[in-house]
Amino acid sequence: MKKMPALFISHSAPPLALDSVAGEDYKSLAESLPTPEAILVFSAHWEGNQLAIGETQQHNTLIYDFGGFQPDLYELQYPAPGAPQLADRINDILGTRYTLSVTQRGLDHGVWVPFIHMWPKADVPILQMSMPYNLSDQALFDLGQQLKPLREHNVLIVGTGGITHNLRTVDPHHSGAPPEWAVDFDQWIERTLVNHDYDQLIHWQSQAPQARMNHPTPEHFRPLLIVAGAAQHESVSFHITGFEWGSMSRRSVQLG
């Protein structure tokens, strides 16, 4: 069996969930992939004190972890099944290296907003895990390497966040070209991944152009490090590119 790829998705803003036009790119990306047995996902919107496993119930619940958007967003449902067997497998892989906690936390918008378009039938089991605050960028990359064997069991490893994420520079009118500092950073990411320069990627905060401008805080970048570790030295493709909301890169990354 050919192993599943690993995927990083720029998850956009919550209104994406209701935007069938913008969602078409995400739908097309998912349709280009083999159907996974289960999805393991890390989101920018779940960091914690330790590595934690989210809800494994019959159906995942949703967290509406945002405010100020249209009421319809708070009524959306995405009852994807939980993945308890995947949770057991992860415990077998990581249990000797990490203290894993088990929670009943549902899926945050970094997961369900793009997944509504990617797997609209909500029929693929999903397990979300947290990113510990205390793990360095190198340690997150190493975590991805440790999870890599899951891909041989038809598990899709996904990270969701944003290649660029500076909310202070968002343009709600989507007017004009993206700023040069965002374009430079986005292109640096593309080159670094294509060249398999993982040392540069891991040390992005000091090596990437305008890193702090693009990420005043690092949580939207960190899932990419896990994904890169899970598919080191494999082929790289970018199904979705471009910008939205002014400075927000839409770039997705497929490895493998």
N, C-alpha and C positions, 0 to 999 in steps of 0.2 A: 504494500500500500504506500502510495506517495504521501509524504508527510504534509500537513497543512502549512500554509504560510503563516507569517506573523504580520500584524497590521497596526499601524498608528493612524488615528483619525483625528483631524481637527473638527471638534464636535459642534462648532458654531454657537450661536445664541439660541435660547429656548424657542423663539418663533420659527426656527427651522422645522420643528415638528409639524407645523401646519402649512408649510410651504412645499407643495408638490413639485414645483418647478425646480427649486434649489435641491430638493430631495432626490431628484432624478439621478444626479451624479452618485449619490450614496447607494441608491437602488442598483444602478449599473455596476458599481464596484462589487457589491455583494453577489450579484448574478454571475460575475466573472470568476468567483471562487467556488471550490467544491463545497457541498453542504456539510457543515461541521456536525460532529456528534454532540459537541458542547462548546461553549465559549467561555473562556476565562478572561475577565476584563479588569483593567486597572484604570481608574478615572482620576483626573486632576482634582475632583471634588470629594475625594475620600482619602484624607491623610489621618494618621492616628499615632498613638504612642507605641504601637507594636503592629506586627503583621496580623491581620484579622481576616476571617472569612465571613462573607455576608450571608444573606438569607438562603436557605436550601429547602424552603417549603415547596409544596406542590406548584404554587404560582408565586412569582416574585411580585412584591408590591412596589409602588413607585414613591419616590420622594420628590416633592415639588419645591426644590431648594433654590427658589428665586422669587422675586417680587416685582410688581409694577408692570406686568405683561397682561395681554388680553385674557379675559376670564376663561375662554375655551381651553387654554393650555392646562388649566388646573382640573379639567374634567377628563383629560385624555387617560386612557388605560393601555397598558401593555403587559398582559398577563403571561409572560414567558415562563415556562416551567423552571424550577430550581434544578440544581445539578449536584445532588448529595454524593453520588458516586465519584464525581470529579473532586469534590471536597475531600473524600477519603483518599483518593490517589495523591492529591497535593500534600496531605498530611504525611503520607508514606515517604514522599520525596523530601519534604522540608522539615519534618518533625524533629530530626536530630540536630538541625542547624538553627532553628528559630523556635520561639515560643509562639504558637499559633492560638489566637483566641477566636471563639465562635460567637457571632452576633446574629440578630434577626434584622439587620439593616437591609432595607430595600435598595432598589436601583436609583441612583441619582440622575439628574438630567444630562450629565456628561455621557451616560450610557443610553438611556431610553430615547433621547431626542434623535440621535442619528439612527439608532436601531429600528425605530418605527418605520423608517424608509428602507433599511437594509434587509430586514427580515420581518416584513409587515404582518405575516401570519402569527407572529409571536410563538413559533413552534419549536425553536431551538433552545435547549436548556442553557441557562446563563448562571455563572457564578462570578460575583464581584469580590475582589480582594482590595484591602487598603494598602497604601504606601506609608510606611513608617517615617515619621519626621527624622528619626535619628540615623537613617541609612544614608550614607554618602552617595554621590552620583556613581562612583565605582561600585559600591555595594548594590545599587539598583541594577546596574549592568550585570553583575554577578548573579543576582536573583533571577534575571532573565535566562542566563545560561543554565541555571539549575532547573528551571521549568521547561527547558527545551525538549526533553523527552516526551512531554505531553503531546507535542505536535505529531509524533509517530502514532498516536492513538486517536487521530482525527479530532483533536482539540485545537480550536482557533484561539491563539493568544492575541488579545487586542489591548492597545492603550489608547485612551482618548484624552485630548487636551487641546493644545494649539501650538503650532510652530512659532507663531508670534502671539503675544497676549498682553497688551497694555491698554487697560480699559480707560485710562485717562485720555487716550488719543482716538477713541472710537468716533467715527462719523456716522450718526444715525441716518443721514440722508444718502449715504453711499456715493458721495459726489467726489469727482476728481480722481487723480491717480494715487496709488498708495505712496507713502513717504519713502524716501530713499533708504533710510535706516532699516525699514522693515523689509524692503526688497533685498537689500544687501544680506541681511540675516537669513532670509528665506533661501537665497541662492547659495549661501555658505553651507546651509544644511544639506541642500541637494548635492553639492560637490563633495562634502565630507562623507555622505552616505555612499555615493557612487564610487568613491575612491576607497571605501572600507577603512577610513581613517578613524578608528574607534578611540584612539588616544585623544585625538582632537575633540571628538564628540563627547567623551566622558568629561573632558576639561573645558567644556563649552563656555562656562561662565568667565573664564579668562582668555579663551582663544577665539570665540566668535565675535564678529563685529557688532558693537552696540548691544551686547548681551543684556545689560541691565535695562536699557531703554526698551528692548523687546519683551523682557520678562522682569518687571520690577520685583516680582516674587517668582520662584522657580516651579511651582506645582504644575503648571500647564505643560512644561517641557519634560518633566521627570518620567511620565509614562513611556516616552520615546526611548529612554535608556533601557527600560525593561524589555521592550520589544526588540531593540537592537541586540541586546544580549542573547535573546532567544533565537536569533537567526543570524549570528555573526558570520561574515564572509559569504553570505548567500546573495542571490540576485536582488536587485533593487528596482522598483518601478513606482511611478507616481500617477495614480489614476485620476486624482483630483488636484488641480493647481489653481492659482489665481488668488485674488484678495476680495474681501467683503468688509463692510463696516469700516472702510477707510484703511486701517492698518492691520487688519486681521487676515493672516494667511489661511487659505483653505486647504493647503497641501496635505494630502494623505500619503502614507508611505507603506508600500507592501514589500516585505522581505521574504524571499523564497518563492 
